Amino acid sequence: MDTPSFLALIDDRGWLVAPEGTDISSAIECGIEVECYRAYDPTTFVDPQSEAVAVMSRLIHRLPWRSVVGVETQLLAVELGDALGLVERADLAEAIAAWRVRRDPTEIAAVRAAVNVVDRALESAAALVRPGITERELFEAATEALRAEVHGSLKIGGNLASGGRTCLDGPLPTDRRLGRGDLVLLDLYPEVDGYVADLCRTWVVGEPSLTQRIRHEAVEKALQAAKAIMRPGVIGKDIDAVLRASMCEIVGPLGSSMSHHGGHGVGLFAWERPWIGSASQDRLTEGSIIAIEPGIYEPGWGGIRIESNFLVTDVGVEQLDSSPRSLTRGA
């Protein structure tokens, strides 16, 4: 169960509500007052959400609020919204989301660490791709590799499919056994110590067919085409258009089979701004971290998707992941 935290800022003072056992040293160094709530009791059930809301509600009623109070409504518990009914509120959700587009050095380091962990989990899974192994066994191997690497908090996120199921949206692994010639698509987006990395690889069991090679090459070239134009100021819809146009050049109309977005920001959540989609007006900013994920899908045949993470710099982008993107393992 999640153990939430809340932060209140008024003028030059700050109050943090966090679960007992939280490392609050950084908050104290910044002059933030901390109030902890009980998140666990070995003798009785404790609902952390309710405990946190209760403490925050009491804090709300004694703080020296001034005029309008800004809140991030997208993440505000209903009970807290009710408690704030005594004051005039302004929704800061959009402003905070735009502000988070630019990552600070600490956040960049955290995402780098998460990407490294996911890289190694993908390589562990790739080494096990063979006829006879089940989708579930392969996904469990990837998640075990994640757990072996992470010594802090970890929330598993991901999907896996093989054969014709690789064209499905967000497929969960099943007991289907891999056969020779099958495509295998593994998408991992875990939260590692509070930050998310989002990577996807597609492999083939055995020797790839000519069609598989051509379509995989089209996806890889689309990724490279997007990378080539990414820099501060570029608009999300333009990146998405480049992805689709690049794939259509190689595979024709099938290059437009990607029903999902072309990419998105990553950080505290798996999907953040800037958004890379056909209608997105979001602009890349130095310090943005972007997942780019072109794909080609044909019902019955399957799908191929590659996803990599990039840090936007002052002149372009830096690729953060390093695990092989090739269709065959170990190449």
C-alpha positions as CSV (number, residue, x, y, z in Angstrom):
1,M,0.0,0.0,0.0
2,D,1.2,3.5,-0.8
3,T,2.4,5.7,2.0
4,P,1.8,9.3,0.8
5,S,3.5,12.5,1.8
6,F,2.2,16.1,1.6
7,L,4.1,19.4,1.5
8,A,2.7,22.8,2.5
9,L,4.7,26.0,1.7
10,I,3.7,29.4,3.1
11,D,6.0,32.4,2.5
12,D,9.5,31.1,3.6
13,R,8.2,28.3,5.8
14,G,7.5,24.7,4.9
15,W,5.7,21.7,6.6
16,L,6.1,18.1,5.5
17,V,3.7,15.3,6.5
18,A,5.5,11.9,5.9
19,P,5.3,8.3,7.2
20,E,7.2,7.3,10.3
21,G,10.6,6.0,9.4
22,T,11.1,8.4,6.4
23,D,14.6,9.9,6.1
24,I,13.7,13.5,6.9
25,S,17.2,14.8,7.3
26,S,17.2,16.7,4.0
27,A,13.9,18.4,4.9
28,I,15.2,19.5,8.3
29,E,18.4,20.9,6.7
30,C,16.1,23.0,4.5
31,G,14.3,24.3,7.5
32,I,11.1,22.4,6.8
33,E,9.0,21.3,9.8
34,V,8.1,17.6,9.7
35,E,5.1,15.9,11.1
36,C,5.1,12.1,10.9
37,Y,2.1,9.7,10.8
38,R,1.8,6.1,11.7
39,A,1.9,4.0,8.5
40,Y,2.3,0.5,10.2
41,D,1.4,-1.2,13.4
42,P,2.3,-4.9,14.0
43,T,-0.7,-5.5,16.1
44,T,-3.5,-3.9,14.1
45,F,-4.3,-2.8,10.6
46,V,-3.4,0.7,9.7
47,D,-4.6,2.6,6.6
48,P,-1.7,4.9,5.7
49,Q,-3.8,7.0,3.4
50,S,-6.3,7.9,6.1
51,E,-3.6,8.5,8.7
52,A,-1.8,10.9,6.4
53,V,-4.9,12.7,5.5
54,A,-5.9,13.1,9.2
55,V,-2.5,14.6,10.1
56,M,-2.6,16.9,7.0
57,S,-6.1,18.0,7.8
58,R,-5.2,19.0,11.3
59,L,-2.2,20.9,9.9
60,I,-4.4,22.7,7.4
61,H,-6.6,24.1,10.2
62,R,-3.8,25.6,12.1
63,L,-1.5,27.0,9.4
64,P,-1.5,30.8,8.7
65,W,-3.0,30.6,5.3
66,R,-2.9,33.9,3.3
67,S,-5.6,34.7,0.8
68,V,-5.7,32.1,-2.1
69,V,-4.1,28.7,-1.5
70,G,-2.5,26.9,-4.5
71,V,-3.0,23.1,-4.6
72,E,-2.1,20.4,-7.1
73,T,-5.6,19.0,-7.5
74,Q,-4.6,16.0,-9.6
75,L,-2.9,14.4,-6.7
76,L,-4.9,15.9,-3.8
77,A,-6.9,13.4,-1.7
78,V,-10.7,14.1,-1.7
79,E,-10.7,14.5,2.1
80,L,-8.0,17.1,1.9
81,G,-9.9,19.0,-0.7
82,D,-12.8,19.1,1.7
83,A,-10.6,20.3,4.5
84,L,-9.4,23.1,2.2
85,G,-13.0,24.2,1.6
86,L,-12.5,26.8,4.2
87,V,-10.1,28.8,2.0
88,E,-10.1,30.0,-1.6
89,R,-8.1,27.6,-3.8
90,A,-6.2,27.9,-7.1
91,D,-5.3,24.8,-9.1
92,L,-1.5,24.6,-9.6
93,A,-1.6,21.1,-11.3
94,E,-0.9,22.5,-14.8
95,A,1.8,24.9,-13.6
96,I,3.6,22.2,-11.6
97,A,3.4,19.7,-14.5
98,A,5.0,22.3,-16.8
99,W,7.6,23.1,-14.1
100,R,8.6,19.4,-13.8
101,V,9.4,19.2,-17.5
102,R,12.9,20.4,-16.6
103,R,14.7,17.9,-14.4
104,D,17.3,19.1,-11.9
105,P,20.7,17.3,-11.5
106,T,19.4,15.1,-8.6
107,E,16.4,13.9,-10.6
108,I,18.6,13.3,-13.7
109,A,20.9,11.1,-11.6
110,A,17.9,9.2,-10.2
111,V,16.5,8.5,-13.7
112,R,20.0,7.5,-14.9
113,A,20.2,5.0,-12.1
114,A,16.7,3.6,-12.9
115,V,17.6,3.3,-16.6
116,N,20.7,1.3,-15.7
117,V,18.7,-1.1,-13.6
118,V,16.1,-1.6,-16.4
119,D,18.9,-2.0,-19.0
120,R,20.4,-4.9,-17.0
121,A,16.9,-6.5,-16.5
122,L,16.3,-6.5,-20.2
123,E,19.6,-8.1,-20.9
124,S,18.9,-10.8,-18.3
125,A,15.5,-11.5,-20.0
126,A,17.1,-11.5,-23.5
127,A,19.5,-14.2,-22.5
128,L,16.6,-16.5,-21.7
129,V,14.6,-16.1,-24.9
130,R,14.4,-19.6,-26.4
131,P,11.8,-22.1,-27.6
132,G,9.7,-23.6,-24.7
133,I,10.0,-20.9,-22.1
134,T,6.7,-19.3,-21.2
135,E,5.9,-15.6,-21.3
136,R,5.3,-15.7,-17.6
137,E,8.6,-17.3,-16.9
138,L,10.4,-14.7,-19.0
139,F,8.6,-11.8,-17.3
140,E,9.4,-13.2,-13.9
141,A,13.1,-13.5,-14.8
142,A,13.0,-9.8,-15.7
143,T,11.3,-8.8,-12.5
144,E,13.7,-10.9,-10.4
145,A,16.6,-9.1,-12.1
146,L,15.0,-5.8,-11.1
147,R,14.6,-6.9,-7.5
148,A,18.2,-8.1,-7.3
149,E,19.5,-4.7,-8.4
150,V,17.3,-2.5,-6.3
151,H,17.9,-2.1,-2.6
152,G,15.4,0.7,-2.0
153,S,11.8,1.1,-3.1
154,L,10.7,-0.7,-6.3
155,K,7.3,-0.8,-8.0
156,I,7.2,-3.2,-10.9
157,G,5.5,-2.0,-14.1
158,G,5.6,-3.7,-17.5
159,N,4.1,-6.0,-20.1
160,L,5.2,-8.9,-22.2
161,A,3.8,-10.8,-25.2
162,S,5.0,-13.2,-27.8
163,G,3.9,-14.3,-31.3
164,G,0.7,-12.6,-32.6
165,R,0.0,-11.2,-29.2
166,T,2.8,-8.6,-29.6
167,C,0.4,-6.4,-31.5
168,L,-1.9,-6.1,-28.4
169,D,-2.0,-3.0,-26.3
170,G,-0.5,-3.5,-22.8
171,P,-0.5,-7.4,-22.9
172,L,0.0,-9.3,-19.6
173,P,2.3,-12.4,-19.8
174,T,0.5,-15.7,-20.0
175,D,1.6,-19.4,-19.9
176,R,2.0,-19.4,-23.7
177,R,5.3,-21.1,-24.6
178,L,7.6,-19.4,-27.1
179,G,8.0,-21.1,-30.4
180,R,10.8,-20.7,-33.0
181,G,10.3,-17.6,-35.1
182,D,8.1,-15.9,-32.6
183,L,8.4,-12.2,-31.8
184,V,8.9,-11.4,-28.1
185,L,8.0,-7.9,-26.9
186,L,9.1,-6.8,-23.4
187,D,8.2,-3.3,-22.1
188,L,9.5,-2.4,-18.6
189,Y,8.6,0.8,-16.7
190,P,9.3,0.2,-13.0
191,E,9.6,3.0,-10.4
192,V,13.0,2.7,-8.8
193,D,13.5,4.7,-5.6
194,G,10.8,7.1,-6.7
195,Y,11.8,7.6,-10.3
196,V,10.7,5.8,-13.5
197,A,12.7,4.4,-16.5
198,D,10.7,3.2,-19.5
199,L,12.4,0.9,-22.0
200,C,11.1,-1.6,-24.5
201,R,12.8,-4.3,-26.7
202,T,11.5,-6.7,-29.3
203,W,13.4,-10.0,-30.0
204,V,12.8,-13.0,-32.2
205,V,13.2,-16.6,-31.1
206,G,15.8,-18.1,-33.4
207,E,16.6,-16.7,-36.8
208,P,14.5,-13.6,-37.9
209,S,12.6,-13.7,-41.1
210,L,13.2,-11.1,-43.8
211,T,9.9,-9.4,-42.9
212,Q,10.8,-9.2,-39.3
213,R,14.2,-7.7,-40.1
214,I,12.7,-5.1,-42.4
215,R,10.1,-4.0,-40.0
216,H,12.6,-3.9,-37.1
217,E,14.9,-1.8,-39.2
218,A,12.1,0.6,-39.9
219,V,11.4,1.0,-36.2
220,E,15.1,1.5,-35.4
221,K,15.5,4.1,-38.2
222,A,12.4,6.0,-36.9
223,L,14.0,6.1,-33.4
224,Q,17.2,7.5,-34.9
225,A,15.2,10.0,-37.0
226,A,13.5,11.3,-33.9
227,K,16.8,11.5,-32.0
228,A,18.3,13.6,-34.8
229,I,15.7,16.4,-34.5
230,M,15.3,16.4,-30.7
231,R,16.7,19.6,-29.0
232,P,15.3,22.4,-26.8
233,G,12.3,24.1,-28.4
234,V,11.2,21.2,-30.7
235,I,7.5,20.6,-30.5
236,G,6.1,17.1,-29.5
237,K,3.8,16.8,-32.6
238,D,6.8,17.3,-34.9
239,I,8.7,14.5,-33.3
240,D,5.7,12.2,-33.6
241,A,5.3,13.1,-37.3
242,V,9.0,12.3,-38.0
243,L,8.6,8.9,-36.4
244,R,5.6,8.0,-38.5
245,A,7.0,9.4,-41.8
246,S,10.2,7.5,-41.3
247,M,8.5,4.2,-40.8
248,C,6.1,4.8,-43.8
249,E,9.2,5.3,-46.0
250,I,10.3,1.7,-45.5
251,V,7.0,-0.3,-44.9
252,G,4.4,1.9,-46.6
253,P,1.0,2.3,-45.0
254,L,1.9,-0.1,-42.2
255,G,4.1,2.6,-40.9
256,S,0.9,4.3,-39.7
257,S,-0.2,1.3,-37.7
258,M,1.1,2.8,-34.4
259,S,-2.1,3.7,-32.6
260,H,-0.3,4.9,-29.5
261,H,1.7,8.1,-28.9
262,G,5.3,8.5,-30.1
263,G,6.7,9.1,-26.7
264,H,6.4,11.0,-23.4
265,G,8.4,12.5,-20.6
266,V,9.5,10.2,-17.7
267,G,10.4,11.0,-14.1
268,L,8.2,10.7,-11.1
269,F,5.6,9.0,-13.3
270,A,5.8,6.7,-16.4
271,W,3.8,9.2,-18.4
272,E,4.7,12.9,-18.0
273,R,5.1,16.0,-20.2
274,P,6.5,16.8,-22.7
275,W,4.0,14.6,-24.6
276,I,5.1,13.3,-28.0
277,G,1.8,12.9,-30.0
278,S,0.1,14.1,-33.1
279,A,-1.6,17.0,-31.4
280,S,1.0,17.9,-28.8
281,Q,2.2,21.5,-28.5
282,D,4.6,20.6,-25.7
283,R,8.1,21.8,-26.3
284,L,11.3,20.0,-25.3
285,T,13.4,21.8,-22.7
286,E,16.9,21.4,-21.6
287,G,16.8,18.9,-18.8
288,S,13.7,17.0,-20.1
289,I,13.9,13.2,-20.1
290,I,12.0,11.7,-22.9
291,A,10.9,8.1,-23.8
292,I,10.6,7.6,-27.6
293,E,8.7,4.5,-28.7
294,P,8.0,3.8,-32.4
295,G,6.2,0.7,-33.3
296,I,4.8,-1.3,-36.2
297,Y,1.8,-3.6,-35.7
298,E,-0.2,-6.0,-37.8
299,P,-3.0,-8.0,-36.3
300,G,-2.3,-11.8,-36.5
301,W,1.3,-11.2,-37.4
302,G,2.4,-9.3,-34.3
303,G,4.2,-6.1,-33.4
304,I,7.6,-4.6,-33.1
305,R,8.3,-1.7,-30.7
306,I,11.6,-0.2,-29.5
307,E,11.7,2.3,-26.7
308,S,14.7,4.3,-25.5
309,N,15.1,7.2,-23.0
310,F,16.9,10.4,-23.8
311,L,18.1,13.4,-21.8
312,V,17.6,16.7,-23.7
313,T,20.8,18.8,-23.5
314,D,21.5,22.4,-24.7
315,V,22.5,21.1,-28.2
316,G,20.5,17.9,-28.7
317,V,20.0,14.7,-26.7
318,E,21.9,12.1,-24.8
319,Q,20.7,8.5,-24.9
320,L,20.5,7.1,-21.4
321,D,20.0,3.4,-22.1
322,S,22.7,1.1,-23.5
323,S,21.2,-2.4,-23.7
324,P,21.2,-3.8,-27.3
325,R,18.1,-2.9,-29.4
326,S,18.8,-5.6,-32.0
327,L,16.2,-8.1,-33.0
328,T,18.5,-11.0,-32.1
329,R,19.9,-11.4,-28.6
330,G,23.5,-10.6,-27.9
331,A,24.0,-8.7,-31.1
